[in-house]
Amino acid sequence: MAEPIPPITLPPPQNAQQEGEWLREALVTWLDREFIPEPVNQQIARRASQIFVRQRMEGENDLGSLVIAILTEMQAFDFRESFYSEFAIANAVSDLLLQSLGIDRCCGN
């Protein structure tokens, strides 16, 4: 039987606002690079960052829970002007956070 994948826990935030700003900038860069730079990318990144910061300030350190929170709350965002969806944003946030922790997002190493 396969072993379950252990949860990934972020270190407690030293400065949640600073983490959120880093995430906003990294996400905008990713969004602009994946398709084309669009003004809505700034709005998407700002909203995802706000959710992330609030979750971190409320004590959430589990990466899976953070991604689910972003996915759930981004469902209320109007993506009509974008190529993206809440799923793409949640996955991108996960990839960016894993990369910042030095974890290979492909194979979990």
FENDAQUI-V78769 format. One record per helix or strand of 2 or more residues. SS is the DSSP state (2 for helix, 1 for strand). FROM is the first residue (numbers start at 1). TO is the last residue. Records with the same first field share a line. If there is no record, write none. Layout:
BEGIN
SS: FROM-TO, FROM-TO
END
This chain:
BEGIN
2: 16-34, 39-57, 63-74, 86-100
END
